[in-house]
Every structure is written in C-alpha cells, then in structure tokens.
Amino acid sequence: MVRPPTARSAVPGVGRLGLLEPTAADSLHQLGWDNVDGVPVLWALSRSPDADLALSTLVRLREALGNDWAELDSAIRSDTTLRGRLFGLLGSSTAFGDHLVAAPAAWKILRENRIPERDDLIADLLDAVDAKPETGPNAGPMLFRAGIAGPEAIALLRSRYRDQLMLLAAVDLASTVENEPVPPYQVVGRHLSDLADAALTAALSVAVARVCKNGPVPVRLAVIAMGKCGARELNYVSDVDVVFVAEPADATATRLAAEMMSVASSAFFEVDAALRPEGKAGALVRTLDSHLAYYKRWARTWEFQALLKNRPMTGDLELGQQYRDALMPMVWTASERPDFVADVQAMRRRVEDLVPADLRERELKLGAGSLRDVEFAVQLLQLVHGRVDDSLHATNTVEALTALAAGGYVGRDDAANLTASYEFLRLLEHRLQLQRLKRTHTLPAADDEEGMRWLARAAHIRPDGRQDAVGVLETDIRRNSMRVRRLHAKLFYRPLLEAVARLDSDALRLSPDAAVRQLAALGYGAPANALGHLKALTGGVSRKGRIQALLLPTLLEWLGDTPNPDAGLLAYRRVSEGLDDQIWFLRELRDEGAIAQRLMIVLGSSEYLPDLLINAPETIRMYADGPGGPQLLGPQPEDVARGIQTAAARYDDPNRAVAAARSLRRHELARVASADLLGMLDVPQVCAALSSVWVAVLEASLSAVIRASEAERGAPAPADLAVIGMGRLGGMELGYGSDADVLFVCDARPGEDETTAVKWAVGIAEKVQRLLGAPSTDPPLQVDAGLRPEGRNGALVRTLAAYQAYYDQWAQPWEVQALLRAHQVAGDQDLGVRFLHVIDPIRYPAGGVSADAVREIRRIKARVDAERLPRGANPATHTKLGRGGLADIEWTVQLLQLRHAHEVPALHNTSTLQSLDVIEAEGILEPEDVALLRESWITATAARNALVLVKGKATDQLPGPGRLLSAVARVAGWPTDDGSEFLDNYMRITRRAKAVVERVFGG
C-alpha cells in the first residue's frame, strides 16, 4: 500500500532556515516564533548573515529584557524596518550583540526614523557629559566644558558613542534581511566622520574640565583631522589621525591635547597624532608659525601628500582654517620638488613591503589591487594637476576621482569602474570590522569557508545560479582587485595617450602642459621628449599605431617602475621602429604579457641591450615562458658554441664567416644579458656563458682564416696554431666588459721551414685580431696578446720550443702567476695541451714558490694598488682594483696556488671560484675565510657586470648615491631600489674580504 505524501508544514524547520546549532529549535520555541504567526520572522531570521549567531543573541536579549521582551517581540513582528536592522546587526556583529545584551533598552534606538545629522551627534555626545559652551576670550562654537569629568565620563561617552555607531551599522545592514534602502558608501563614511568629530568634541570638553578647572581656557587649540577622517570617509573601526595647532603652544595646550587623546582613546577609538611634524619624536602641539617653518624647510613629499586630507574638526575652528589656508598652497606645489617622484614611489613600495607575503592576497588595504592603490593613484594625480586646477582640491577619494574625470585627467568609464571597485572593497572592509569591532583589513583565509560565507551574506552577496554566495564573493574580489591593478595603469597613461592619439571621440584630452606634468610626476626626467616619443609611436591612422596606443598604458606603467624610464621609452621607440616590418613584434607584446613586461624592464634598465635587441630581435620572443620555464634559459652554452662554429664553417670567405659568428654571438649576448638582468642567471652561469661564446667565436674565426689561407696557398698550413686563453678567458670567468687575453703558440709541421711557419702563423693571428676587432655596433671583440713574453715588444706568435726556452730562462714571477690561468681555448687541441704540459713545471713549481718570488709578487701587487687605480677612483668601490675587489681576491687565490698546487693537484685549476672550493675542501684556509673571499668575488663581479649592462660600456667604478647607483643595484640583484643600501652592503662585504686578503696574502 502506498502512503499518501505528507503535507509540508507551513512552519519552516531549522534545516530549511539554515540554522545549524543543536539548540536552535528550542531557542525558537523560547522566543515563541515556532508557529504560523512567526513565519515572516523566521524567514527574516534565515536571511541574517549568521542566523545562528543572531538567534543565540536574541535569546540572551530576551533574558536581559525580562518582562520588557514582549514590547520588542511585538515590534519585531510588526515593524519590518526594525526587524531588518536588528537581525542584520545581530547576525553581523558579536560586539553589538554584546552591547545590546548589556544595555537591552538600547534596542529602541534602532527605531529612529533617520540617521542623526552632525549637529545632532555633537549635541548627543556633549549631553552625555553635561557639557556647556566654554566662555572667556578663547570661546568658540566647538569648544565646551564638561559638567561630568571624572572617571565615570569615559563609560558615559563610550555607551553613547556605541549607541550611535550601532544605529548606523543597523541601518547599513538592514538590507541584508529586509527590503530596506542601502545607504551609499559616501553617506556611511561621512556619518562615521561626523560621529568622530562629535566624539572628539566631547573628549575635548572633558579635557577642558580637567585641565582648566580654575578659569577659562587660556589658549587657542585647533584639532585638525587627517587621513580618512579628514576626508570624511572614515571606517567603522579606525585610528583617527589628528594634528594640533595652538596659540600659544605652551604646557596648558599640550596637556589639553594629551588629555583629549587619552579620553577619546579610552572611550571611542585610538587617536593618533603621528602625522605631526617630526612624527612621534616631534612636539605634540605647535603654533601655526612653527608648523609653517617645518613644512617650508624640512617636510618630505609624503607629508604634503598627507596634508591633502586635512580638515579642521573641532576646537578653535578659526585657527584650524588659518592652518589649512596657510599650508594648502605648499601642498599644490609639492609636485615641483626634485624628490617628488622618488618619494611617492618609495612610500608606496614601503607600504607594500609591510604586508607579510602570506597575507598579500587577503589584504584589502595595502596589497596589490587594494584600497591603497586607488588612494595613491588619486592623490598623485591631484598633486600633479591641482596646482593649476582648483577643481581637484577635494579631500574625499571618490569626490577627487569624480573631479579628475570631469577635468579629463581620467577617463569617465575608468573613473566609474575604479569608484565601483573602491566602494566594493571598502564595503568588505566595513563588514569585517563590524564583526568584532576590531580594526582589520584582512579577508578570511582561503580554507575558512564559514568566514567567507558570513562575509558574503553580510555584504549582501547572493548566489547567481552558477555559483553559491561564497563563489560569487571570491569572483567579485578577484575581479575588483584585478580591475584596480589594471586601472591603476590606465589612470596615469590612458589620458596621456588620448593627448597624442585620438582613441575615443568622446574622451576629454589632457592639454600638452598637463601631459608633460603628468609624465614628470611618473618619473620621466625629460617629459617633453617622452611625449614626443608617444606621438611618434601612435602617429598616423595605421593599425600598428592603434595597437601601440592600446599597449602603451600598460607598457608605460612597467617602464615607470624601471630605473630609467626616459631611456627605456626611447629604446622602445627605437626597437619598435627597427622592427616596423616584423608583424610578429606587436602581436607578441599584445598576446604575451610576460614578453611585454620583461622587455620594458630590460629597456628601462640597460643601455647595453637595446642595440643588441634591434640587431637580434628574435631574442625578444624568448622572453616568453615555455613549458619548462623561461625560454631564455633554454639554450645551453655548449649547443650555442657548436652552432656558432657550424654557421661560420659554411663560408669560405673569412669576412663572411666572422660575420656569421658575430651574428650568433649577438643573439647569445642578448639572451644571456636579458636572462641576467631579469634575475634568471647567477654570476657563475653568466661568466660561463660569456666565456663559452667568446671561445666559440675565436675558434670559428681562427678556423675560417686558416681555411682561407690554405685555399690561397693551394697547400696545407705550414704550422699548427693554438690559442691559449689567459686571465678571465682562461678561467672561463669573463664579464660583459672583458677583453680576451690570449697567447698564440705555433709548431712547424714536418718538412716545413720554421721561419716560414712562424711568419705564416703571425699573419693568421694578426688577421684574426683585425677581423674580430673591426668596428661594429656590437660589443667589442678585442683579442689582447699583451701577456706574451716580453709583452707588446715580443713576437706575437712563438713556437712551443721558444716558449719553453723563454720560460725556463727568463720567466718573471708575475709571468709565472699569469700562467696559472693559461688554458687551451682554440686552434690545434694537441698543440695547446702540449703547451700546458710545458708550462706546468713553471706555474706549479716543485716544493712551491720561492720566498723571493713571493716577495716580488707582493711588491708588484703593492705597486698595482698604488699606481694602476685610475685618478679620482674610490678605492672602496672600484670593483677591480679596489679594497676587497676582484684583483685582491684573485691575487690571493693565485698565491695560494703557487704555494700549494705542487702537493694539491686539484689546484691545477684556472677558475678562481673552483680554486676557492678546493682551498676550502683541503683545509688550506678556514671555511669562514673562504666564504668571505667567495662572496666578495661574486659581489664585485655582479656589480661590474651590472655597470656594463646599465651604462652600456665597460667600467669598474661604482657611482656615488643617485639614480645611476640605484639602477646598478637593481640590475645586480639588490632587492630594493635603495642604491645606498646596496653600496653599504658592497663595502661591508669587500671590507671583510680585504681583512682576509691582508692576513693571507700578507706583505
């Protein structure tokens, strides 16, 4: 028998209501709502952000009210406005629930028909302490004396303030439960600021009663609101930033200010006066003249930025207005200060650095795409253009953004979208703060589903048919954060592009003067030139010009974060014009964000790379990421070397062969330098790659010249010819600015006349030097044979026997030392190895180097230190010859090799770093000493390479503090833009290494 379906109850059960607590059914019964008459109330309760929390608090409230519960129960059943306010409030805030339970009669406040005006709030809070207007010579409309000033005043003020805050929160939250109007964000922010004004007015009245007991207030004291309160966009829970101005700024004024802060911080919120001149180290109270003197002489840019939001709030409003009138002209000229851009950018980075890495994605206020991004962007544009446009003199972020759009400094759509994202993020911030009335800006953790579900409901976010409320919230957070990040770029750069290329017929256009001002504020040292580059890039009506106009807002933002955006923009123009016929170039920039961003970093950081990229454009494609990581890291040095030799071998003409080798070298230099600058390669990897390509070019060129000679002779070469690498080439530790130090050695083949063979070899060596050293747009290829016997006065090429005879009889200590880095690199491999066997007894003498030789090496080193350092060079920061620089480390390692290589075969090594590893492994030096030498060598090499990448030419001297040093620091891998920190670190490392050098090298 089939049972008939059971009729569904008209009264929803706890499951249908979304109540999860086991006691929920009993609680509903206690309240008398589990019946047909209570159904509207039950469904309203289910819509509360946290229905279980609301229900448990209502049960507590019923107990607290006792016989008075009936009045509230009746109001809940009949008044949907009250019901929405109460259920929204209790489901959103444990703090307000506790407040109501402690003062249950306060529920009647929620029946107010309107949110009180500013004057009503001031009167209400003053009434709490029976305050009356102050009399006497310094009386004013916002100065009062409390009638109740004892310890009980704090509790009275706290309760009254909390009541007013509760009413606003209830009105703000009512729409989550019932069909109530949603107060706009700006209304909420203004009301909270008005409430703060009232609170501090009341706190000042208590301070007056406590400090000036025996007569009228003898001073004028103005309280200036700063930050969000000054802008009338305050949060529910926030510090209130203030500055005090007094006439005179004496002990009484200071006591009044301090007492006001103490009362307010105990009763309402933290009052912070840290934005005053000199911060917390400065005087709490100053006269107007003292404030002016400080801002004229000492203030930093960020302090003028903070003054954008100043507003007289209480106390002597006339004095407060005098303060504002005197300081605002300085604010509107702050953008003309020489350090304006650097200060603003540094402050933004400092704010971001304060956020722990694990919280950045959850941080609403300070992370990327956060509230601070909007506020910084708006304030920067105000400071840039407010000097000539009074319409931008707004304190409120949304109002300022509206004014920027009206003036054409920001696109109207961009302003509207940015405002919507800003208000959405502020809404989430408000809801998070209401929960426990705690100051917070951090979203719940990703795995906190309950926290996210509550936040979604408190923010009145509902399922959309595809996602539940949490999914919709997470999507909205990502979308708004990304929109802020994207518009942050467009905010500055889209109007600039509108100024030079008509993209939108309805858009307002920046005037040329405004565009120049804006570019200057974004870090461009020659803004008029930069504007010219933008016009050239977007000129005409071609499709390429339109694509450039679409790309440039984002590209310019990335360039703005580089050490030299002016040079970067010029380089981008040159690259774009050089690749004008390459249809892939703009497409790759448009479709591959990684390529575009990395290219801007490279162009804005390096003068070495632009020419290479113009002549080796395919390298730009390698800026993309592949399946295995960055494509720049794909080619291996040995494969590149093989490719260079193979390409050159296709040509009989040595000029064409060398050109082919140069071309591939160009590609490899561009790849290695790009990967280095982007932080993808470490110092040893860079040195190995640069050395490998040099060796390959040398090998390919030598082979080509020999082939051509044999063809011209119609006979095989009369001699074998080998190239021995010396110095950093022999150690495979070349930098970008290194020449190739070599020795040429030949050996006549059987049956050939030795004189003829040597003459032929000299001709070959000279031609290789000439072909490789020919002028070119590429970095130079100088083959230097100056380390040969007798130096530049000696024969360019010697036979193996001649080398042996010379070294056996005439070798000087410095020549023996130089041979420590000799290694076969090109030409006849067998001959090169035989040469190494010939010199091994010379460079690794049995029993170690003699005492006389050590003295001579020390003498020569002292002479080098005294005479070879260029005039005017700083010995503390010269990377090659300075204290603890490359020469110090290398001479020390080589002396240890001369002393110990005869008994430690592993020291038969031409690499400084590898030899240091052996020195540590064999216990020749303590590990701590080796670590200091190694770190100094790597630091100096990184700095030296960075100097070449930044300046585009070989140099060894680090610059003093300034933009150039900051660029070198960034390229050398320093984590911040602070070049002075980088320099301090460099000198600290090299100083410690120098102490080891002096102890080990001696002399």
Helices and strands as residue ranges (DSSP letters): H 24-31, G 36-38, H 39-46, H 51-65, G 66-68, H 69-78, H 80-90, H 94-102, G 104-111, H 118-128, E 132-133, E 144-145, H 152-173, G 174-176, H 185-211, E 220-225, H 227-230, E 240-247, H 251-267, E 271-272, G 279-281, E 285-286, H 288-297, H 301-307, E 311-315, H 317-331, G 334-336, H 340-353, G 357-359, H 371-385, G 390-392, H 397-406, H 412-436, H 449-458, H 469-500, H 512-521, H 527-538, H 543-560, H 565-578, H 584-591, H 593-603, H 609-615, H 618-621, E 625-626, E 629-630, G 631-633, H 637-649, H 654-677, H 683-713, E 719-725, H 727-730, E 740-748, H 754-773, E 783-784, G 791-793, E 797-799, H 800-810, H 813-819, E 823-827, H 829-843, H 851-867, H 886-900, G 905-907, H 912-921, H 927-951, H 963-971, H 979-1000
